[in-house]
Amino acid sequence: MDVTSRIPKWWIIVRGVLVVLGVLALVVLLMLYLMGTFHPKIDPQAEPAATGRPLSGAQVVAVEAITVPVEETAVGSIQPVHRVDIASKLLAKVRVIDIRAGQ
């Protein structure tokens, strides 16, 4: 007779369920530990521990909001939206092109 044949089938199922529940309980306890459940918390009504150092002879100045211009730099090349090829239809030199920048 085999050893597994002597163990009742219901016990194998119960043991499997207990193993799954044990692993699940360990995962839940680990998550609770990582969330800080088992560490002492600070009381909301507690007074702050440190109040800072006293100002001895320091000049106190009021704070003012000012607008500062923003300047950004970038590396790259500028390319036109539309490209225009200017060429002479005649086989001669182009002396003057009557256009302005931005046209």
Phi and psi restraints in degrees (range 20) as a CNS / XPLOR table:
assign (resid 1 and name C) (resid 2 and name N)
       (resid 2 and name CA) (resid 2 and name C) 1.0 -83.6 20.0 2
assign (resid 2 and name N) (resid 2 and name CA)
       (resid 2 and name C) (resid 3 and name N) 1.0 152.4 20.0 2
assign (resid 2 and name C) (resid 3 and name N)
       (resid 3 and name CA) (resid 3 and name C) 1.0 -65.1 20.0 2
assign (resid 3 and name N) (resid 3 and name CA)
       (resid 3 and name C) (resid 4 and name N) 1.0 -39.2 20.0 2
assign (resid 3 and name C) (resid 4 and name N)
       (resid 4 and name CA) (resid 4 and name C) 1.0 -70.5 20.0 2
assign (resid 4 and name N) (resid 4 and name CA)
       (resid 4 and name C) (resid 5 and name N) 1.0 -22.2 20.0 2
assign (resid 4 and name C) (resid 5 and name N)
       (resid 5 and name CA) (resid 5 and name C) 1.0 -75.5 20.0 2
assign (resid 5 and name N) (resid 5 and name CA)
       (resid 5 and name C) (resid 6 and name N) 1.0 -21.6 20.0 2
assign (resid 5 and name C) (resid 6 and name N)
       (resid 6 and name CA) (resid 6 and name C) 1.0 -83.4 20.0 2
assign (resid 6 and name N) (resid 6 and name CA)
       (resid 6 and name C) (resid 7 and name N) 1.0 -19.6 20.0 2
assign (resid 6 and name C) (resid 7 and name N)
       (resid 7 and name CA) (resid 7 and name C) 1.0 -82.2 20.0 2
assign (resid 7 and name N) (resid 7 and name CA)
       (resid 7 and name C) (resid 8 and name N) 1.0 129.6 20.0 2
assign (resid 7 and name C) (resid 8 and name N)
       (resid 8 and name CA) (resid 8 and name C) 1.0 -63.9 20.0 2
assign (resid 8 and name N) (resid 8 and name CA)
       (resid 8 and name C) (resid 9 and name N) 1.0 148.3 20.0 2
assign (resid 8 and name C) (resid 9 and name N)
       (resid 9 and name CA) (resid 9 and name C) 1.0 -65.1 20.0 2
assign (resid 9 and name N) (resid 9 and name CA)
       (resid 9 and name C) (resid 10 and name N) 1.0 -34.0 20.0 2
assign (resid 9 and name C) (resid 10 and name N)
       (resid 10 and name CA) (resid 10 and name C) 1.0 -65.7 20.0 2
assign (resid 10 and name N) (resid 10 and name CA)
       (resid 10 and name C) (resid 11 and name N) 1.0 -32.2 20.0 2
assign (resid 10 and name C) (resid 11 and name N)
       (resid 11 and name CA) (resid 11 and name C) 1.0 -68.9 20.0 2
assign (resid 11 and name N) (resid 11 and name CA)
       (resid 11 and name C) (resid 12 and name N) 1.0 -35.1 20.0 2
assign (resid 11 and name C) (resid 12 and name N)
       (resid 12 and name CA) (resid 12 and name C) 1.0 -64.6 20.0 2
assign (resid 12 and name N) (resid 12 and name CA)
       (resid 12 and name C) (resid 13 and name N) 1.0 -41.5 20.0 2
assign (resid 12 and name C) (resid 13 and name N)
       (resid 13 and name CA) (resid 13 and name C) 1.0 -66.8 20.0 2
assign (resid 13 and name N) (resid 13 and name CA)
       (resid 13 and name C) (resid 14 and name N) 1.0 -44.4 20.0 2
assign (resid 13 and name C) (resid 14 and name N)
       (resid 14 and name CA) (resid 14 and name C) 1.0 -63.2 20.0 2
assign (resid 14 and name N) (resid 14 and name CA)
       (resid 14 and name C) (resid 15 and name N) 1.0 -41.9 20.0 2
assign (resid 14 and name C) (resid 15 and name N)
       (resid 15 and name CA) (resid 15 and name C) 1.0 -63.2 20.0 2
assign (resid 15 and name N) (resid 15 and name CA)
       (resid 15 and name C) (resid 16 and name N) 1.0 -41.1 20.0 2
assign (resid 15 and name C) (resid 16 and name N)
       (resid 16 and name CA) (resid 16 and name C) 1.0 -62.7 20.0 2
assign (resid 16 and name N) (resid 16 and name CA)
       (resid 16 and name C) (resid 17 and name N) 1.0 -42.6 20.0 2
assign (resid 16 and name C) (resid 17 and name N)
       (resid 17 and name CA) (resid 17 and name C) 1.0 -64.6 20.0 2
assign (resid 17 and name N) (resid 17 and name CA)
       (resid 17 and name C) (resid 18 and name N) 1.0 -41.2 20.0 2
assign (resid 17 and name C) (resid 18 and name N)
       (resid 18 and name CA) (resid 18 and name C) 1.0 -64.9 20.0 2
assign (resid 18 and name N) (resid 18 and name CA)
       (resid 18 and name C) (resid 19 and name N) 1.0 -38.1 20.0 2
assign (resid 18 and name C) (resid 19 and name N)
       (resid 19 and name CA) (resid 19 and name C) 1.0 -64.6 20.0 2
assign (resid 19 and name N) (resid 19 and name CA)
       (resid 19 and name C) (resid 20 and name N) 1.0 -44.6 20.0 2
assign (resid 19 and name C) (resid 20 and name N)
       (resid 20 and name CA) (resid 20 and name C) 1.0 -63.1 20.0 2
assign (resid 20 and name N) (resid 20 and name CA)
       (resid 20 and name C) (resid 21 and name N) 1.0 -44.4 20.0 2
assign (resid 20 and name C) (resid 21 and name N)
       (resid 21 and name CA) (resid 21 and name C) 1.0 -64.9 20.0 2
assign (resid 21 and name N) (resid 21 and name CA)
       (resid 21 and name C) (resid 22 and name N) 1.0 -36.7 20.0 2
assign (resid 21 and name C) (resid 22 and name N)
       (resid 22 and name CA) (resid 22 and name C) 1.0 -65.0 20.0 2
assign (resid 22 and name N) (resid 22 and name CA)
       (resid 22 and name C) (resid 23 and name N) 1.0 -44.5 20.0 2
assign (resid 22 and name C) (resid 23 and name N)
       (resid 23 and name CA) (resid 23 and name C) 1.0 -64.2 20.0 2
assign (resid 23 and name N) (resid 23 and name CA)
       (resid 23 and name C) (resid 24 and name N) 1.0 -41.5 20.0 2
assign (resid 23 and name C) (resid 24 and name N)
       (resid 24 and name CA) (resid 24 and name C) 1.0 -62.5 20.0 2
assign (resid 24 and name N) (resid 24 and name CA)
       (resid 24 and name C) (resid 25 and name N) 1.0 -41.4 20.0 2
assign (resid 24 and name C) (resid 25 and name N)
       (resid 25 and name CA) (resid 25 and name C) 1.0 -64.0 20.0 2
assign (resid 25 and name N) (resid 25 and name CA)
       (resid 25 and name C) (resid 26 and name N) 1.0 -40.0 20.0 2
assign (resid 25 and name C) (resid 26 and name N)
       (resid 26 and name CA) (resid 26 and name C) 1.0 -63.8 20.0 2
assign (resid 26 and name N) (resid 26 and name CA)
       (resid 26 and name C) (resid 27 and name N) 1.0 -41.0 20.0 2
assign (resid 26 and name C) (resid 27 and name N)
       (resid 27 and name CA) (resid 27 and name C) 1.0 -64.6 20.0 2
assign (resid 27 and name N) (resid 27 and name CA)
       (resid 27 and name C) (resid 28 and name N) 1.0 -42.8 20.0 2
assign (resid 27 and name C) (resid 28 and name N)
       (resid 28 and name CA) (resid 28 and name C) 1.0 -64.1 20.0 2
assign (resid 28 and name N) (resid 28 and name CA)
       (resid 28 and name C) (resid 29 and name N) 1.0 -43.6 20.0 2
assign (resid 28 and name C) (resid 29 and name N)
       (resid 29 and name CA) (resid 29 and name C) 1.0 -63.8 20.0 2
assign (resid 29 and name N) (resid 29 and name CA)
       (resid 29 and name C) (resid 30 and name N) 1.0 -38.9 20.0 2
assign (resid 29 and name C) (resid 30 and name N)
       (resid 30 and name CA) (resid 30 and name C) 1.0 -64.3 20.0 2
assign (resid 30 and name N) (resid 30 and name CA)
       (resid 30 and name C) (resid 31 and name N) 1.0 -43.0 20.0 2
assign (resid 30 and name C) (resid 31 and name N)
       (resid 31 and name CA) (resid 31 and name C) 1.0 -64.3 20.0 2
assign (resid 31 and name N) (resid 31 and name CA)
       (resid 31 and name C) (resid 32 and name N) 1.0 -40.9 20.0 2
assign (resid 31 and name C) (resid 32 and name N)
       (resid 32 and name CA) (resid 32 and name C) 1.0 -63.6 20.0 2
assign (resid 32 and name N) (resid 32 and name CA)
       (resid 32 and name C) (resid 33 and name N) 1.0 -38.9 20.0 2
assign (resid 32 and name C) (resid 33 and name N)
       (resid 33 and name CA) (resid 33 and name C) 1.0 -64.9 20.0 2
assign (resid 33 and name N) (resid 33 and name CA)
       (resid 33 and name C) (resid 34 and name N) 1.0 -43.5 20.0 2
assign (resid 33 and name C) (resid 34 and name N)
       (resid 34 and name CA) (resid 34 and name C) 1.0 -67.8 20.0 2
assign (resid 34 and name N) (resid 34 and name CA)
       (resid 34 and name C) (resid 35 and name N) 1.0 -26.8 20.0 2
assign (resid 34 and name C) (resid 35 and name N)
       (resid 35 and name CA) (resid 35 and name C) 1.0 -79.5 20.0 2
assign (resid 35 and name N) (resid 35 and name CA)
       (resid 35 and name C) (resid 36 and name N) 1.0 -10.5 20.0 2
assign (resid 35 and name C) (resid 36 and name N)
       (resid 36 and name CA) (resid 36 and name C) 1.0 89.6 20.0 2
assign (resid 36 and name N) (resid 36 and name CA)
       (resid 36 and name C) (resid 37 and name N) 1.0 21.7 20.0 2
assign (resid 36 and name C) (resid 37 and name N)
       (resid 37 and name CA) (resid 37 and name C) 1.0 -65.7 20.0 2
assign (resid 37 and name N) (resid 37 and name CA)
       (resid 37 and name C) (resid 38 and name N) 1.0 -32.9 20.0 2
assign (resid 37 and name C) (resid 38 and name N)
       (resid 38 and name CA) (resid 38 and name C) 1.0 -93.9 20.0 2
assign (resid 38 and name N) (resid 38 and name CA)
       (resid 38 and name C) (resid 39 and name N) 1.0 6.9 20.0 2
assign (resid 38 and name C) (resid 39 and name N)
       (resid 39 and name CA) (resid 39 and name C) 1.0 -103.8 20.0 2
assign (resid 39 and name N) (resid 39 and name CA)
       (resid 39 and name C) (resid 40 and name N) 1.0 147.5 20.0 2
assign (resid 39 and name C) (resid 40 and name N)
       (resid 40 and name CA) (resid 40 and name C) 1.0 -66.7 20.0 2
assign (resid 40 and name N) (resid 40 and name CA)
       (resid 40 and name C) (resid 41 and name N) 1.0 143.5 20.0 2
assign (resid 40 and name C) (resid 41 and name N)
       (resid 41 and name CA) (resid 41 and name C) 1.0 -103.1 20.0 2
assign (resid 41 and name N) (resid 41 and name CA)
       (resid 41 and name C) (resid 42 and name N) 1.0 164.5 20.0 2
assign (resid 41 and name C) (resid 42 and name N)
       (resid 42 and name CA) (resid 42 and name C) 1.0 -85.9 20.0 2
assign (resid 42 and name N) (resid 42 and name CA)
       (resid 42 and name C) (resid 43 and name N) 1.0 132.6 20.0 2
assign (resid 42 and name C) (resid 43 and name N)
       (resid 43 and name CA) (resid 43 and name C) 1.0 -68.3 20.0 2
assign (resid 43 and name N) (resid 43 and name CA)
       (resid 43 and name C) (resid 44 and name N) 1.0 130.3 20.0 2
assign (resid 43 and name C) (resid 44 and name N)
       (resid 44 and name CA) (resid 44 and name C) 1.0 -63.2 20.0 2
assign (resid 44 and name N) (resid 44 and name CA)
       (resid 44 and name C) (resid 45 and name N) 1.0 -29.7 20.0 2
assign (resid 44 and name C) (resid 45 and name N)
       (resid 45 and name CA) (resid 45 and name C) 1.0 -87.4 20.0 2
assign (resid 45 and name N) (resid 45 and name CA)
       (resid 45 and name C) (resid 46 and name N) 1.0 -0.9 20.0 2
assign (resid 45 and name C) (resid 46 and name N)
       (resid 46 and name CA) (resid 46 and name C) 1.0 -69.8 20.0 2
assign (resid 46 and name N) (resid 46 and name CA)
       (resid 46 and name C) (resid 47 and name N) 1.0 143.9 20.0 2
assign (resid 46 and name C) (resid 47 and name N)
       (resid 47 and name CA) (resid 47 and name C) 1.0 -76.6 20.0 2
assign (resid 47 and name N) (resid 47 and name CA)
       (resid 47 and name C) (resid 48 and name N) 1.0 150.5 20.0 2
assign (resid 47 and name C) (resid 48 and name N)
       (resid 48 and name CA) (resid 48 and name C) 1.0 -62.9 20.0 2
assign (resid 48 and name N) (resid 48 and name CA)
       (resid 48 and name C) (resid 49 and name N) 1.0 144.5 20.0 2
assign (resid 48 and name C) (resid 49 and name N)
       (resid 49 and name CA) (resid 49 and name C) 1.0 -72.1 20.0 2
assign (resid 49 and name N) (resid 49 and name CA)
       (resid 49 and name C) (resid 50 and name N) 1.0 -42.7 20.0 2
assign (resid 49 and name C) (resid 50 and name N)
       (resid 50 and name CA) (resid 50 and name C) 1.0 -117.0 20.0 2
assign (resid 50 and name N) (resid 50 and name CA)
       (resid 50 and name C) (resid 51 and name N) 1.0 136.3 20.0 2
assign (resid 50 and name C) (resid 51 and name N)
       (resid 51 and name CA) (resid 51 and name C) 1.0 -103.7 20.0 2
assign (resid 51 and name N) (resid 51 and name CA)
       (resid 51 and name C) (resid 52 and name N) 1.0 -1.7 20.0 2
assign (resid 51 and name C) (resid 52 and name N)
       (resid 52 and name CA) (resid 52 and name C) 1.0 96.1 20.0 2
assign (resid 52 and name N) (resid 52 and name CA)
       (resid 52 and name C) (resid 53 and name N) 1.0 173.1 20.0 2
assign (resid 52 and name C) (resid 53 and name N)
       (resid 53 and name CA) (resid 53 and name C) 1.0 -93.2 20.0 2
assign (resid 53 and name N) (resid 53 and name CA)
       (resid 53 and name C) (resid 54 and name N) 1.0 150.1 20.0 2
assign (resid 53 and name C) (resid 54 and name N)
       (resid 54 and name CA) (resid 54 and name C) 1.0 -71.8 20.0 2
assign (resid 54 and name N) (resid 54 and name CA)
       (resid 54 and name C) (resid 55 and name N) 1.0 149.0 20.0 2
assign (resid 54 and name C) (resid 55 and name N)
       (resid 55 and name CA) (resid 55 and name C) 1.0 -84.0 20.0 2
assign (resid 55 and name N) (resid 55 and name CA)
       (resid 55 and name C) (resid 56 and name N) 1.0 106.5 20.0 2
assign (resid 55 and name C) (resid 56 and name N)
       (resid 56 and name CA) (resid 56 and name C) 1.0 -108.5 20.0 2
assign (resid 56 and name N) (resid 56 and name CA)
       (resid 56 and name C) (resid 57 and name N) 1.0 103.2 20.0 2
assign (resid 56 and name C) (resid 57 and name N)
       (resid 57 and name CA) (resid 57 and name C) 1.0 76.0 20.0 2
assign (resid 57 and name N) (resid 57 and name CA)
       (resid 57 and name C) (resid 58 and name N) 1.0 12.2 20.0 2
assign (resid 57 and name C) (resid 58 and name N)
       (resid 58 and name CA) (resid 58 and name C) 1.0 -86.1 20.0 2
assign (resid 58 and name N) (resid 58 and name CA)
       (resid 58 and name C) (resid 59 and name N) 1.0 146.2 20.0 2
assign (resid 58 and name C) (resid 59 and name N)
       (resid 59 and name CA) (resid 59 and name C) 1.0 -87.6 20.0 2
assign (resid 59 and name N) (resid 59 and name CA)
       (resid 59 and name C) (resid 60 and name N) 1.0 128.9 20.0 2
assign (resid 59 and name C) (resid 60 and name N)
       (resid 60 and name CA) (resid 60 and name C) 1.0 -99.0 20.0 2
assign (resid 60 and name N) (resid 60 and name CA)
       (resid 60 and name C) (resid 61 and name N) 1.0 129.0 20.0 2
assign (resid 60 and name C) (resid 61 and name N)
       (resid 61 and name CA) (resid 61 and name C) 1.0 -123.0 20.0 2
assign (resid 61 and name N) (resid 61 and name CA)
       (resid 61 and name C) (resid 62 and name N) 1.0 139.8 20.0 2
assign (resid 61 and name C) (resid 62 and name N)
       (resid 62 and name CA) (resid 62 and name C) 1.0 -71.7 20.0 2
assign (resid 62 and name N) (resid 62 and name CA)
       (resid 62 and name C) (resid 63 and name N) 1.0 146.5 20.0 2
assign (resid 62 and name C) (resid 63 and name N)
       (resid 63 and name CA) (resid 63 and name C) 1.0 -89.0 20.0 2
assign (resid 63 and name N) (resid 63 and name CA)
       (resid 63 and name C) (resid 64 and name N) 1.0 134.7 20.0 2
assign (resid 63 and name C) (resid 64 and name N)
       (resid 64 and name CA) (resid 64 and name C) 1.0 -122.5 20.0 2
assign (resid 64 and name N) (resid 64 and name CA)
       (resid 64 and name C) (resid 65 and name N) 1.0 142.7 20.0 2
assign (resid 64 and name C) (resid 65 and name N)
       (resid 65 and name CA) (resid 65 and name C) 1.0 -89.9 20.0 2
assign (resid 65 and name N) (resid 65 and name CA)
       (resid 65 and name C) (resid 66 and name N) 1.0 127.2 20.0 2
assign (resid 65 and name C) (resid 66 and name N)
       (resid 66 and name CA) (resid 66 and name C) 1.0 -125.9 20.0 2
assign (resid 66 and name N) (resid 66 and name CA)
       (resid 66 and name C) (resid 67 and name N) 1.0 156.2 20.0 2
assign (resid 66 and name C) (resid 67 and name N)
       (resid 67 and name CA) (resid 67 and name C) 1.0 -97.1 20.0 2
assign (resid 67 and name N) (resid 67 and name CA)
       (resid 67 and name C) (resid 68 and name N) 1.0 125.2 20.0 2
assign (resid 67 and name C) (resid 68 and name N)
       (resid 68 and name CA) (resid 68 and name C) 1.0 -112.5 20.0 2
assign (resid 68 and name N) (resid 68 and name CA)
       (resid 68 and name C) (resid 69 and name N) 1.0 128.1 20.0 2
assign (resid 68 and name C) (resid 69 and name N)
       (resid 69 and name CA) (resid 69 and name C) 1.0 -66.8 20.0 2
assign (resid 69 and name N) (resid 69 and name CA)
       (resid 69 and name C) (resid 70 and name N) 1.0 141.6 20.0 2
assign (resid 69 and name C) (resid 70 and name N)
       (resid 70 and name CA) (resid 70 and name C) 1.0 -98.7 20.0 2
assign (resid 70 and name N) (resid 70 and name CA)
       (resid 70 and name C) (resid 71 and name N) 1.0 128.6 20.0 2
assign (resid 70 and name C) (resid 71 and name N)
       (resid 71 and name CA) (resid 71 and name C) 1.0 -124.6 20.0 2
assign (resid 71 and name N) (resid 71 and name CA)
       (resid 71 and name C) (resid 72 and name N) 1.0 125.0 20.0 2
assign (resid 71 and name C) (resid 72 and name N)
       (resid 72 and name CA) (resid 72 and name C) 1.0 -118.3 20.0 2
assign (resid 72 and name N) (resid 72 and name CA)
       (resid 72 and name C) (resid 73 and name N) 1.0 142.1 20.0 2
assign (resid 72 and name C) (resid 73 and name N)
       (resid 73 and name CA) (resid 73 and name C) 1.0 -115.0 20.0 2
assign (resid 73 and name N) (resid 73 and name CA)
       (resid 73 and name C) (resid 74 and name N) 1.0 149.7 20.0 2
assign (resid 73 and name C) (resid 74 and name N)
       (resid 74 and name CA) (resid 74 and name C) 1.0 -148.2 20.0 2
assign (resid 74 and name N) (resid 74 and name CA)
       (resid 74 and name C) (resid 75 and name N) 1.0 151.7 20.0 2
assign (resid 74 and name C) (resid 75 and name N)
       (resid 75 and name CA) (resid 75 and name C) 1.0 -100.4 20.0 2
assign (resid 75 and name N) (resid 75 and name CA)
       (resid 75 and name C) (resid 76 and name N) 1.0 133.0 20.0 2
assign (resid 75 and name C) (resid 76 and name N)
       (resid 76 and name CA) (resid 76 and name C) 1.0 169.2 20.0 2
assign (resid 76 and name N) (resid 76 and name CA)
       (resid 76 and name C) (resid 77 and name N) 1.0 -167.6 20.0 2
assign (resid 76 and name C) (resid 77 and name N)
       (resid 77 and name CA) (resid 77 and name C) 1.0 -129.0 20.0 2
assign (resid 77 and name N) (resid 77 and name CA)
       (resid 77 and name C) (resid 78 and name N) 1.0 150.3 20.0 2
assign (resid 77 and name C) (resid 78 and name N)
       (resid 78 and name CA) (resid 78 and name C) 1.0 -96.6 20.0 2
assign (resid 78 and name N) (resid 78 and name CA)
       (resid 78 and name C) (resid 79 and name N) 1.0 130.9 20.0 2
assign (resid 78 and name C) (resid 79 and name N)
       (resid 79 and name CA) (resid 79 and name C) 1.0 -126.8 20.0 2
assign (resid 79 and name N) (resid 79 and name CA)
       (resid 79 and name C) (resid 80 and name N) 1.0 140.9 20.0 2
assign (resid 79 and name C) (resid 80 and name N)
       (resid 80 and name CA) (resid 80 and name C) 1.0 -71.7 20.0 2
assign (resid 80 and name N) (resid 80 and name CA)
       (resid 80 and name C) (resid 81 and name N) 1.0 157.5 20.0 2
assign (resid 80 and name C) (resid 81 and name N)
       (resid 81 and name CA) (resid 81 and name C) 1.0 -72.4 20.0 2
assign (resid 81 and name N) (resid 81 and name CA)
       (resid 81 and name C) (resid 82 and name N) 1.0 -44.1 20.0 2
assign (resid 81 and name C) (resid 82 and name N)
       (resid 82 and name CA) (resid 82 and name C) 1.0 -119.1 20.0 2
assign (resid 82 and name N) (resid 82 and name CA)
       (resid 82 and name C) (resid 83 and name N) 1.0 138.5 20.0 2
assign (resid 82 and name C) (resid 83 and name N)
       (resid 83 and name CA) (resid 83 and name C) 1.0 -104.2 20.0 2
assign (resid 83 and name N) (resid 83 and name CA)
       (resid 83 and name C) (resid 84 and name N) 1.0 134.6 20.0 2
assign (resid 83 and name C) (resid 84 and name N)
       (resid 84 and name CA) (resid 84 and name C) 1.0 -124.1 20.0 2
assign (resid 84 and name N) (resid 84 and name CA)
       (resid 84 and name C) (resid 85 and name N) 1.0 126.6 20.0 2
assign (resid 84 and name C) (resid 85 and name N)
       (resid 85 and name CA) (resid 85 and name C) 1.0 -98.4 20.0 2
assign (resid 85 and name N) (resid 85 and name CA)
       (resid 85 and name C) (resid 86 and name N) 1.0 120.5 20.0 2
assign (resid 85 and name C) (resid 86 and name N)
       (resid 86 and name CA) (resid 86 and name C) 1.0 -103.3 20.0 2
assign (resid 86 and name N) (resid 86 and name CA)
       (resid 86 and name C) (resid 87 and name N) 1.0 123.3 20.0 2
assign (resid 86 and name C) (resid 87 and name N)
       (resid 87 and name CA) (resid 87 and name C) 1.0 -146.2 20.0 2
assign (resid 87 and name N) (resid 87 and name CA)
       (resid 87 and name C) (resid 88 and name N) 1.0 154.1 20.0 2
assign (resid 87 and name C) (resid 88 and name N)
       (resid 88 and name CA) (resid 88 and name C) 1.0 -83.3 20.0 2
assign (resid 88 and name N) (resid 88 and name CA)
       (resid 88 and name C) (resid 89 and name N) 1.0 138.4 20.0 2
assign (resid 88 and name C) (resid 89 and name N)
       (resid 89 and name CA) (resid 89 and name C) 1.0 -82.7 20.0 2
assign (resid 89 and name N) (resid 89 and name CA)
       (resid 89 and name C) (resid 90 and name N) 1.0 -17.1 20.0 2
assign (resid 89 and name C) (resid 90 and name N)
       (resid 90 and name CA) (resid 90 and name C) 1.0 -102.0 20.0 2
assign (resid 90 and name N) (resid 90 and name CA)
       (resid 90 and name C) (resid 91 and name N) 1.0 158.3 20.0 2
assign (resid 90 and name C) (resid 91 and name N)
       (resid 91 and name CA) (resid 91 and name C) 1.0 -87.4 20.0 2
assign (resid 91 and name N) (resid 91 and name CA)
       (resid 91 and name C) (resid 92 and name N) 1.0 66.4 20.0 2
assign (resid 91 and name C) (resid 92 and name N)
       (resid 92 and name CA) (resid 92 and name C) 1.0 -141.7 20.0 2
assign (resid 92 and name N) (resid 92 and name CA)
       (resid 92 and name C) (resid 93 and name N) 1.0 172.6 20.0 2
assign (resid 92 and name C) (resid 93 and name N)
       (resid 93 and name CA) (resid 93 and name C) 1.0 -78.1 20.0 2
assign (resid 93 and name N) (resid 93 and name CA)
       (resid 93 and name C) (resid 94 and name N) 1.0 141.6 20.0 2
assign (resid 93 and name C) (resid 94 and name N)
       (resid 94 and name CA) (resid 94 and name C) 1.0 -87.5 20.0 2
assign (resid 94 and name N) (resid 94 and name CA)
       (resid 94 and name C) (resid 95 and name N) 1.0 118.0 20.0 2
assign (resid 94 and name C) (resid 95 and name N)
       (resid 95 and name CA) (resid 95 and name C) 1.0 -91.4 20.0 2
assign (resid 95 and name N) (resid 95 and name CA)
       (resid 95 and name C) (resid 96 and name N) 1.0 -43.1 20.0 2
assign (resid 95 and name C) (resid 96 and name N)
       (resid 96 and name CA) (resid 96 and name C) 1.0 -137.8 20.0 2
assign (resid 96 and name N) (resid 96 and name CA)
       (resid 96 and name C) (resid 97 and name N) 1.0 138.4 20.0 2
assign (resid 96 and name C) (resid 97 and name N)
       (resid 97 and name CA) (resid 97 and name C) 1.0 -118.6 20.0 2
assign (resid 97 and name N) (resid 97 and name CA)
       (resid 97 and name C) (resid 98 and name N) 1.0 112.9 20.0 2
assign (resid 97 and name C) (resid 98 and name N)
       (resid 98 and name CA) (resid 98 and name C) 1.0 -87.7 20.0 2
assign (resid 98 and name N) (resid 98 and name CA)
       (resid 98 and name C) (resid 99 and name N) 1.0 72.1 20.0 2
assign (resid 98 and name C) (resid 99 and name N)
       (resid 99 and name CA) (resid 99 and name C) 1.0 -137.8 20.0 2
assign (resid 99 and name N) (resid 99 and name CA)
       (resid 99 and name C) (resid 100 and name N) 1.0 160.0 20.0 2
assign (resid 99 and name C) (resid 100 and name N)
       (resid 100 and name CA) (resid 100 and name C) 1.0 -113.3 20.0 2
assign (resid 100 and name N) (resid 100 and name CA)
       (resid 100 and name C) (resid 101 and name N) 1.0 160.8 20.0 2
assign (resid 100 and name C) (resid 101 and name N)
       (resid 101 and name CA) (resid 101 and name C) 1.0 -63.2 20.0 2
assign (resid 101 and name N) (resid 101 and name CA)
       (resid 101 and name C) (resid 102 and name N) 1.0 135.0 20.0 2
assign (resid 101 and name C) (resid 102 and name N)
       (resid 102 and name CA) (resid 102 and name C) 1.0 98.7 20.0 2
assign (resid 102 and name N) (resid 102 and name CA)
       (resid 102 and name C) (resid 103 and name N) 1.0 -8.4 20.0 2
